[in-house]
Amino acid sequence: MGGGALTLGSVSFAAADGHEPEREREQETRTVRGTLPAGSPDFVYVPVEVPSGVREIKVAYTYDRPAVPAGTQGNALDIGIFDERGTNLGGRGFRGWSGGARTEFFVRADEATPGYVPGPVREGTWSVALGPYTVAPQGLSYELTITLTYGEPGETPRPVYPPARAKGRGRAWYRGDCHLHSWYSDGHRTPAEIAALARAAGLDFINTSDHNTHTSHPHWATEAGDDLLILLGEEVTTRNGHVVALGTDPGTFVDWRYRARDNRFTEYARRIHRAGGLVVPAHPHATCIGCGWKFGFGEADAVEVWNGPWTPDDEVTLAEWENTLVAAVRDNRGWLPAMGNSDAHRDPDVVGLPQTVVLADDLTREAIRAGIRAGRSYIAESKNVTMTFTATGARGEHAGIGGRLEVPEDSRVTVRLEVSGAPRCTARIVTDQGVQLTSEVLPVSGAGVVEWRTTPAYAAYVRAELRHETAAGPLPGAMAGFTNPIFLGR
């Protein structure tokens, strides 16, 4: 698949002589057919000349799915739309995107299909955006049906967003899941269903992250409450990796139509930061097409090390994240905290598997973001798992997760891990030198304490893991929980 974009010939609703006809019908429809060859650009735009007086634009589409040999990609075609303000990067004309989740959508002033932005259908050149995600060797044949409905426009509702704070418990550990999909992109759950599952999972906060659209933001206000803080964001789904925009200002849209070689990611990472959000590369070693992260971590605030049920992808990401910690120590520079999120879309995906447990000054948007950015957090498979991890110096100096114990290089340091809710798991102490200690299997009660002693000269940082029993072989068991590091020394 090539990068870039292609614009096709316009679809006109004018008469053959170029003049607008008398409107004798309430609706008009045009059908467009075409074939995209293998190697097509990432985005193909079909301009639609929209006359005045249109109340609603509706688009339906189909495409062929020919048989292909094993190991060969078949056809997959995404879709969205831009209005008369254009298709330039930045998304000024963005009016919605559903990827491959829907076969049709509509936009009008008072309402729009989930994933699309309600608002007036103004006169001018609109563009149906086709995204040939994969194209079979024989090509991809598609058919677009565009229907305009004429009449008086309705009124566009004023958006109401969830509050930036919940009741909270002051400075405390708060549990959250920051990568979730609703029916506003390719999820199958409503905001109400997700909020109910979040509460059942013991979560204190969530972050919305629908693919390439911000249109769910106003629909979360009624689901927030004193017991659940709802942050707003987007999963920016490029062809060279996905990134969660976490806790952005309400209504923030972040464009996704670029590759690593286009050298545009820094611009959009800055947009996330200007909107008060965090840049969190998602599942960077996932094997799905376009999921592998290729933009580097220079603009990242954290990285999603654990995504959904623990898999070999997560094991690879954990090892790569460990390398970034060692590099940060070697180069005496900032480090990248780890996160864990469910990426839940539909049943049987479990909201809160895993969840990031953050030490924050309060249950507010600002405090949660600060805790995540500082790495004051650990990742747990469920609300049952708790991890208290500390490092103490010989004179009583103390540091917790994400902190630094500033003691001399030869000073004795005691590392202590207290665990609950992890039956039959083993605890591991890990440093820049690798795994240093593996505990005995925790009892069925799931509670235990592990201590280990070291010096900053030997261990530049310490972190802790909880692993389930492994069935066979030398590989460690699936993760039950792990902490961000505590750094040792000055």
N, C-alpha and C positions, 0 to 999 in steps of 0.2 A: 504494500500500500504506500502510495506516495504522500508527501505532505502537501500543504498549500490548499488553494480553493479554486473552484471553477464556477463561472456564472453562465447559465444557459439563456436561450431566447425567452422573451417575455410572454406571459399569458395575459391576453387583453380581454376585457369585457366590453369594449367599444364595438360599435357596428363596423361592417366591412369598410365603410368610407372613412373610418377613424372618428366619427362623431358618436357621442353617447346617444343611444336609442331612447325612445319613449319607454318608460317603465310600465309595461303592461302586466308584468308578473311580480310577485313578491320575491321570487328567487331567480337566480341564474346560476348555471353550473357549467364548468369547463373541465374536460378530462385531458390529461397530458400523459404521454407514454414515452419511455426512453430506455436505453440500455447503457449501463456503466461498465466499462471494461476492467479487467484485473489491472491493478496499478493506478486506479482512479485517485484523484486528490482526496484529502481527508474530508473536505466539505464541498458540496455542490449546491449552488443556489439557483432556485427557479423563481425569477421575478414575476410578480402578479400586479398588473395595473388595476388598482382599486379606485373606482369612480366615487363621486360624492354620494351621500345619502345611504351608505351601507350601515346597517345595524349590526351585522354579525358576519364573520368569515369562518367557514368550516372547511377543514381539510381531512380527507380520508386517503389512505394509501395501501397498496399491496405490492408485493414483489415476489419473484420466483425463488424457489429453493431447490435447485437441481441436485441430483445425487452426485457426490464427489468421492474419489478414492479415499481409503483410510489414510489419515494423517494429513489430508488436504482441507483447507478452510472452505466452508460453504458460504452462503450469502447471509449477511446480517446488515440491515439498513436502519439507521436512526433517523429521527425527524424532529423538527422544531420550526419556529417562525420568527422573523424580524419584521418590524413595521417600517413605515415610510422614512424613518430616521436613519435607516441604512444598516449594513452588516459589518461595519468596521469593527476591528478589535476594540474592546472596552465595553461593548454591549449596550451602547446608547439606544439602539433600536430593538433590543431583546424583548420579545413578547412570550417566550416559552420554549420549553424543550421537554420531550418525553422519552428521548432515546428510542429504544425498541420496545418500550413497555405498553404502547397503545397503537391502535390502528387508525384512530381518528381523534380530532380535537376541534374545539371551537374557541373563539375569542369574541367577546362583546363587552360593552361598557360595564354592565352590572354583574357579569359573571364570566368565568372561563373554566375550561377543563383543568383539573388539578395538574400543576406543573406549568400553567400558563398565566399570564398577567392580564387581569381584566382592565378594560379601558376603552376609550373611543376607537372605532375603526375609521381612521382618517383617510382622506383621499391621498393617493400617491402610490409609489412603487413599494409594495411589500415583497418579502422574499421567503419562500418556503425553503428551509435549510435541510438538506439531505446529508446524512453522515454515513457513507459506506464503510462500516466498521470492518467487515471482511467481505471480499468478493471472490466468488468461485472462478476457476480458470475459464469457464464458458461465459463469464460476465453476469451482470445483475440487471434483469429487466424489471422495471417498476411501472406502476400506474398511479397517478395522482388525480383525485377528484376534488375540485375546489368549488365550493358553493358560497355565493354571496346572498345574504338576506337583507332586503331594504326595509327602511322604516325609521321611526324615531329612536334614537339611542336611549338606553336607560341611564341611571346615575351610577357612577363608580363609587363603591363604598369606601369610606375613609378607614384605612387600616388601624387596628388596635393591636399592640404587641404585648407580650408577657412582661411583667415587671423585672427589673434588674436585681432584685433581692428577694429572698425568702426569709422566714423567721430565724432559722439558724440557732446555733448553740454557742455563739461567740467563737473563740479560737478552739477549733476541734477538727477531728478527722471526718471528712465528708466523702461519700461514695458517689461516683458518677460514671455514666456511659456516654461518650461524646461522639459516637459514630453510629447513627441510626437512620433508617430509611422508611419513609411513610409513603402513602399512595400519591404523594405529590411528585414522586419520581417513580422508581421501579419497585417500591415496597408494596405490600398488600394490606398494611394496617393503617387505620386512621390515627390522627394524633391522640384521640381519646383512648384508643386501644393501647397505644404505646405508653401513654402516661400511666394507665392502670398497671401495665406490666412493669414499668419502672418502679412504681410504688411497691408492688409485690416483691420485687427484687431487692428492696431495701435501699434504693437509690435516693440520694438527696438532690442530685442535679443530673440533667441530660443536656446534650447539644444536638440540635437538628442538623442533618447533613445530607439533604437530598441532592442527587446528582445534577450539577450544572443548572440549578434553579434555586431562587430564593423565595419562590411563591408560597411556600408553606408558612412563612414567618407570621402573618397575621392570624393564622388558624390555630396557634398554640396558646393564645392568651387565656382562653377559657379552661385550659388544662393545667395551668400553673396554680400554685397555692402556697400556703405557708410551709408546707412540707416538701415542696418540689420546685426547685429553681430550674427554669427552662432557658438555656442559652440558645442563640440563633447562629446558624452558619450554613455551610454548603460543602459538599464534596466536589471539588474541582477535578473533573475526570478528563485529563488530557490523554493523548495517545502514547505518552511516555511516562505515565505514572499518575497516581491520584494523591490529592492533598486535602486534608480536612481544614477548612477555614473555621476556626473554633471561637465562638463568642464574639462575633462581629456585631456592629451596630445593626439594628433592625432595618430590613430592606436592602442590605448590601448584596449586590450581585458581583461575582468574580468570573471573568471570562476564562474559558478553557481551550480555546481554539488555537493551540500552538504546540510545537514540539520542542524538545531540548535544543535542537540545532537552530531554532529560530531566535534564541537568546532573548526571550520575552518573559521568562518566569520571574525574574527579579522584579520586574515592573508590577506583576500581579501579586507577588508576595508583599511588596510594599503597600499595595492597595489593601490587602488584608490587615496589615499593621496599622495603616491610617484609619481603618474602621474599627480599631481597638481589638482586633482578633489575634489569635495565635496561628502560626503556620505549622501544621503537623502532617508530614508525609505519612500516608496510610499504606498498610501492608506492602512495604517496599520490595519484598521478595516474593510476592504472590505470582503464580504462574499464569493467570488469566491474561488474555491478549491486551496489551496496553497498560497492564498493572505494574510492571517492573519500574522502579523509581530511577530515573536517569538525569535528574536535575541537580544532584548534589544536595548537601545539607547546610550550605552556607547561610541560607535565609531561614532555616527551620528553628522553631522554638522548642519542639519536642518531636519524638518519632513514635509512631504506633508499632511497638515491638510485638505485641500480642493482639491478634485479630481473630475473634470468634473462638471456637474450640481449638485447643492446641494441636498444631500440625507440624510436619517437617518445615514448612515455610517459616513458621514462627521460630523454630530452632535455628534456622539459617539467619534470620533477622536478629535474634538474640546474640549470636556469635559476631555478626557484623557490628551491632551496637557496642558490644564489648570492645571491639577494635577501636571504635571512636573514643571510648573512655581512656584507653591506653594512649591514644594519640593526643588527647587533651592534656594528659599528665606529662607526656614527653615534651610537648610544645608549649606547656605552661599557658594554656588558653582555656576559654569557656568550654563547657561540656554540654551534651545533648541529653535531656531527661527522656526516660521511657514512659510510654503510656500503654494501656490496654483497653480495647473497646470491642463491642460485640459485632458491629457491622450487621445487625439484625435487619432482615427484610420481611420475613414472613414465617409462618409456622413451618418447621419446628425450631427456627432460630430463637435463641434464648436471649432476651434483653438482660443485660448485666452479666453476661458471660463473654469476656471478663469485665471487671470494673476497676477504675482507677480510684484509689482512696487517697485523698488530698488533705494535707494539713493546711487549713486556711483560717484567716482571722475572723471570717464570718461567712455566711452562706449568701454571698453576693457575686455578681458577675466579675467585678474587679478582683475580689479576694481569691476566687477560684482560679482565675487566669494567673494571678501572681503565684499561687501555690504550685500550679502545673509548671510554669516557666522556671521556677526555682528548683524543681525536682523534689519538692517535699511530698513525696507520694510513693505508694507501692501499688502493685497490681494483684488482684485476687480473683479467683474463679467464681466467687459468690459472696453474699453477705455474711456467710458463716465464717469465712477465713479472716482472721486478724493477725497482724504482724507488728510487733513492737521491736524496733531495731535501734540500738544505741552503741556508741563508742565512748569509753571513759578513760581519761588519763590517770597517771599515778597520783596526781595532786587533786583529783576530783573534777578535772576539766571534762566537759560533756558535749557531745554532738549527736544529732539525730539524722534521720534520712534526708539527704540533699544538702547536709551541712559539712563543715570542715572542723576537725579536731586539731587545733593549732598547738602542737606540742613538739619538743625537739625530736630529731630523727631517731635517737637511741632511747626515747622514752617508752616505757611499757604501756601498752594500750589493751584494755579489756573490751572485747566485742561481745554483745549480749543480744540474743534473739529470743523473744517470747512469742509463742504461737498458740492460737486456739482455732478450732474448727477445721483441722486438717488430719482426720483419722488415717492411720496407716501410711502417712507420708514420711519422707525423710527430709531433713533440713540440710542445706549446704551453705557454707561460707565460701565466697568467691572473691578473689583479689585480682590485681593486674598480673599476678603470677599464675592464675588459674584456680581450680577448686582446691581449697586448703583443708576443708573439714567436711565430712559427711556424717550426720548423726545416725544413731540407731533409729529404727522405725518408731515413729510416734505411736502411742497407744490408741486404742479405739476411741477414747475420749477426744482425741485430736489435739490435746494440749501438751505443751512441753517447753523446756528452756534449754538453749544451747549457748555455751560460752567458749570463746577462743581468745588467745592472747598473741599479740604481735607487736611490732614496732613500725613507725613510719618508714624506717630505712628498708624494711622488708616488704611492706604492703603500702602502696600509694593510695589505695582505696579499698574498702570492703563493701560487699553487698551480700544479700541473703536470698536463697531460693527455697521453695517447698516443692518437692516432686512426689508424684504418685508412684506407687510400686510399678515396676516394669515387668511385663510378662516373661520376657526372655531376652538374652543378648546383652551386649555391653552398653547400649544406648540408655540414657537416663529416662525415667518415666515422664509422663505428661506433667506439665506445670500446674501447680495448685496456687502458687503465688510467688512473686519476687519483688524485691525492693530496688529503688534507685540507690546509688552508692552513698557512703560516707567517706569523704576524703580525709587522709591522715597527713599531718605534718604542716609545716609553714610554707 
